[in-house]
Amino acid sequence: MRYPWIPALLLFLLFVQAPAQQQTPSFTLSVQGNYTWSFALGIGDRDALRRANLTPWVPSLRQGFNAAIDGKALDIITIKAKLDSSRGVAFQDFGIFLDAEHWKGVLGNFSLGSQYSFAVPRRTLLGAKLSYLGEGFRVEGLASRSLGTLEVRVFRGERGHMEREFYLADPNRPWEPVPYRVDLRGLYYFQLPAPYVPDFTEVKLTISPDEGLWRALARYGLGYLREIFEEDPERDLDFKVIRDAGADVLLLRNAPKEIAKGWIEDAIRAYNDEHALSGDAEKRYPFVPGSILEEKFLGEIVGFISLSVNGEEHALNTGRRFRYLDLGAEDIVVETLELAVRLPGEDEFSPLPLEGPFSFRLFPEAGILRMDFPEWFFDEGAALKASFDYSAQRTVFLLSPLSGIVPDSERVTRNGKRLRRGQDYAVDYEGGILQLFAPLKEGEELRVEYEVPHGLGTGPQEDFLGFSISLGKGTEFFVFRSAESVQMTPTTPLMPNDHTVAGLRLSGSGESWDYSFIFGGSVNVFPPGKNERIPGPNRITDIAAVTAPDGVYIVFSHLRGISVFHEGVFSAYWEGRRVRDLLYMPEEGVLLLAEGGTVTVVDLSRSFPFDWRESYTELHLYREGLGGSGEGALGREALALAADGTWVYVATERGVIRLPRADLRFLPEIAADEERWRAWKKKFLVIWLALPAEETPTALVATAEGLYLGTDRGLYLYHNGTWESVAGITGPVHALLYLREPIPDFAAGLYAATSAGVVAVRDGTGEIVEGGREALSLAVVGNTLYYGTENGLYGPEGGPLFGITAPVTALEGEGAILWVGSEATGTEGGKPTTISLWEVDLSRGAVTEYPATVNRVLPTDPGRFRDIPPEGNTDRGVLAQFTWSEHWKGGNLRWYVRTSTPGYEPIDRPSPGDNHNVGFSLSQEL
């Protein structure tokens, strides 16, 4: 069924108009609104229903409520509210107001006025504010939480500014291809033999529907697309045409392989539509994006595609490069273009030399830059940076389309003049869109300050406190504090900002003059730019040598995915996943990955096994086996794997799950049958065995003696239906190794890498066999046991061996080769900067190191951070300002003196910097 039919079986839709009024001698309350209920039942494709927030055969009851409330009590309390359950907290309007002789207050939504703009901007708050008015003084305090985060956007009339950098490789991820439109090699281009006439010259893509194409598609399991390409062998493309040196040049706005991929994906969708396929029956794009196999396939398909210009064919793979760059905007203002280059081998940009081998030409209307640079420039490290203005006349401005804008929080100025809503502009608060009634003119500036509701990545909420004392009309002391409300965990990337501003304001006036003096200070702990916590180090968690039809693959798991070594080349897969453990099962021809909330089964039965999407079958443990997604994050990670002749065991923080080993090879077949798949998951994705203690599993191994479980506090054996603690092991167990045959100095049996060293387990007791240092990993190659430590690789003769001194967290033997994985290192107390892998050929004593630039493993752990100290990450500063005004009939004079130190920062506003200025204004009616 392509489109599910959802019988929205509306058993009832109750619409209750509820005007009501309650009145007593001292209390009046008026409520008007409605409450709605709806009932729906979804039947059809599970994925499509999920997009409609429905589950097959699970009833859904939905409710809605909105109301307007007005009330008054005791003549001093007023209640006003407008509530709508379909909108967020920031879009509700609620207030209880107190208005007594000496007491004034509000509980609910309120705004902080502009009288403290030098200390804190106008804020929309939710909380309480209370004032006491005494004889000659006023005391006011507030405790609240901000409804949003202040944002400031500046737009210039008819112009926008843009910077664009072109490079050959991203220094942080040099193994990834550069996005086509910022690739320093430029756009693919074709010189046209005849002039291009818009709306007359026909430009399209064609594909050769011949036997060569059909064979190529069939080799990759896409032979079914033949009928689609035979029916429609043409399609449009995105291109630009410029006139250069007397000839028209056609530029491809997408790379040929991107064009081929888009065409294949569209053809798959067309096939699904043609045959009404949905759910598990749908055909899907078969390749892992960015994989070697995908690159090979797309390269073949590009060879069958041509660019047709008025019927004249140009093979798509014959386009040339190294000449034209797309600046990303059109109608460039020529005089604003600035170019800078970074030469190969250099670290900094410098202005493009006006003389010498570098020349360029700008095509401003198309936004294309022609570069005529020497060949030697296009080498490692080279880059070009372009900065320019472009024409951008408009009246509609997207401010916060995802989160919306806190109502009434905007402040809009045009060339410094305040604009009025409804008169000069309109704003859609929920859509986050502002529309001017008159477009900006050349040279005009539009400044918009607004608050974005908390949520959807806008940052944490802020607790906002304030206190002020006014003595008469001339003296006021105030203090405000804004502190981000964050529950700090190891995964929190930023330190919470805590910003306090305090000050004194003196003011006075006479018949024709007035003055004010302000002195303030600010302390800003962890301001933006100084609040990033230090990421933890990434580490290799396990290594496995696996076999596929096209040879041996070495798989390195780490906290950001897996890196696979094959035929001298590393490839990255499963990026963004925290892979904790690997389990290779050669008889079944599968590799298991233990990761966050999932065990992934990789089918190794095909060549390029990691490049095929269908090679991966995911078992979502936290959805099925651990009580649903509403029970928090604890236990959602699969931490360790082991297997015996019958079962595969998965250790999580909530217990051990076991899966039938015989089923692993046939999981794709089982998953293809929805009912069978549901029954299988219900039967096996459950906690089979509780943990022996409230400890975190770290390692698992199945032996003839039973199931051994290593944790962060010890080692346990599950035997004859009970857990037994292994005596002599009290610290964390990092790895377990079961030695089936004895080797010199080491008897057969279980060995554990622990905080005390390498421990042999015999008759339920641990005995240290290699002590004096903490062991992190274990492996046997030939007749030698190797183990990793914080200080490098060790063996029976000590260490560190082979010059490897980094923390060794994973080892694997493959024939006479020892593979070594490490934890990332960096400067002491700083961010991890490098992580290496080593291939040690023990037969020759040869060592090959693969650094991060080669092994495709990033050195940081994005899921673990550590704190930074306030020292060195706090801004402090002071502000002093004196203002004097004189007034006379038809005119006035105002002058001021202001000074501030670099560390002074108003709350939620950028620092004015080291600012010292004097200014005045004079006006006179004529």
Order of alpha helices (4+ residues) and beta strands (2+ residues): beta-beta-alpha-beta-beta-beta-beta-beta-beta-beta-beta-beta-beta-alpha-alpha-beta-beta-beta-alpha-alpha-beta-beta-beta-beta-beta-beta-beta-beta-beta-beta-beta-beta-beta-beta-beta-beta-beta-beta-beta-beta-beta-beta-beta-beta-beta-beta-beta-alpha-beta-beta-beta-alpha-alpha-beta-beta-beta-beta-beta-beta-beta-beta-beta-beta-beta-beta-beta-beta-beta-beta-beta-alpha-beta-beta-beta-beta
